[in-house]
């Protein structure tokens, strides 16, 4: 899956305008919420819990225009609870988002 965080960055920039502190706060809130849903995916042992976590992750990705995360959430939606490949896909996307933030803290 190719990594493209441009749409996420544009969505965050549109919401925050020229307020750099708000931009960082929105990005942190996005990453925190995504990490919470990933944790729920990892702990889900039944179809219902897995589906709810995957749908929340998909909704979050759609709200922030994060296409890579949206695709990973879609993979999870069609996977069985606890499917390691689906969890790895979501983790990989979130790791790329986190690395982007750590490498250049002034970047959105």
C-alpha positions, 0 to 999 in steps of 0.5 A: 500500500503506497503511503500518501498523507497529503490529504490528511495534511490538507484536511488538518491544515484546512481545519486549523488555518494558520494556528500551528498549535491547533494543527499539532493538537488535531494531528495528535488527537487523530493519532490517539483516536486511531491508536485506541481503535487499533488497540480495540482491534487487537483485543477483539475476540468476537465478530461484533467487537472487531466490526465496531472497532474497524468501523470506528477506524474507517469513520475516523479515516474518512473524517480526516481524509486519511486514505491509507488508513481507510484502506487498512480499515476496509481490510480489517472489516473483511477480515476475521477477528484477530486477523494478524495481517489486518492488524499489521496493515493498520499498524503500518499505516499508523507507524508511517503517520507517527514517523512523519510526525517525529522526523519533522515536528514542524510538519503537519 
